[in-house]
């Protein structure tokens, strides 16, 4: 049986757009309201809920575990290059996490 949790947070970016994989030093840690069962496979689906900044706010997630995940606002990247300046104002980000 699947278990589902939801949440939201205020997220912004004060950093340049990340174009190199694996560096999560500018990500924000999100902790689930309740941990998922040990050994569960968890997926996270985030969505920007607001339209506060003029550039398209992409989202990156990383390190999904049974207790949480990391997330970063990352303005759009194309062909390995940033398509905007990177910094982005606060947006409301909603997320759904579920076991699979």
C-alpha positions in Angstrom: 0.0 0.0 0.0 1.3 3.4 -0.9 1.9 6.2 1.6 1.6 9.8 0.5 2.7 13.0 2.2 2.4 16.6 1.0 4.0 20.0 1.9 5.0 23.4 0.8 7.8 25.8 1.4 9.0 29.3 0.4 12.0 28.9 -1.8 14.3 31.4 -3.6 17.7 31.4 -5.2 20.5 33.9 -4.5 23.0 31.8 -6.6 23.9 31.6 -10.2 22.1 28.8 -12.2 23.7 25.5 -11.4 25.0 23.7 -14.5 27.2 21.0 -12.9 25.6 17.9 -11.5 26.3 16.5 -8.1 26.9 19.8 -6.2 24.1 20.1 -3.7 25.7 22.7 -1.5 23.1 25.4 -2.4 20.1 23.1 -1.9 17.6 23.4 0.9 16.9 20.4 3.1 13.2 19.4 3.4 12.2 16.9 6.2 9.0 14.9 5.8 6.3 15.5 8.5 6.7 11.7 9.3 9.4 9.4 8.1 8.4 6.8 5.5 9.0 3.2 6.4 12.6 2.0 6.4 13.7 0.6 3.1 10.7 2.3 1.2 11.3 3.6 -2.3 10.2 7.3 -2.2 9.5 9.6 -5.1 9.0 13.4 -4.8 7.1 15.6 -7.2 7.6 19.4 -6.7 5.6 22.2 -8.4 6.0 26.0 -8.3 2.6 27.3 -7.0 3.2 31.1 -7.7 4.3 33.5 -10.4 6.4 36.1 -8.5 9.5 36.4 -10.7 9.8 37.1 -14.5 12.2 34.2 -15.3 11.0 30.6 -15.4 11.9 29.0 -12.0 13.1 25.4 -12.6 13.3 23.0 -9.6 16.0 20.4 -8.9 15.7 17.8 -6.2 18.4 15.5 -4.9 19.1 13.0 -2.1 15.5 11.7 -1.7 15.4 9.4 1.4 12.7 8.1 3.7 13.2 11.2 5.9 13.3 14.0 3.3 15.0 15.4 0.3 17.0 18.4 -1.0 15.6 21.0 -3.3 16.9 24.0 -5.2 15.3 26.8 -7.3 17.4 26.6 -10.6 16.4 28.9 -13.4 16.3 27.2 -16.8 19.3 25.6 -18.4 19.6 24.7 -22.0 22.4 22.8 -23.8 24.5 22.9 -20.7 24.3 26.7 -20.4 22.2 29.0 -18.1 19.4 30.7 -19.9 19.0 33.4 -17.2 21.0 35.0 -14.5 20.1 32.5 -11.7 18.9 34.5 -8.7 15.1 34.3 -8.3 12.6 35.8 -5.9 10.7 33.8 -3.4 8.1 31.4 -4.8 5.8 28.9 -3.0 6.7 25.4 -3.9 4.3 22.5 -3.2 5.4 18.9 -3.2 3.9 15.4 -3.1 6.0 12.5 -1.8 4.9 8.9 -2.1 6.2 5.4 -1.7 6.2 3.3 -4.9 
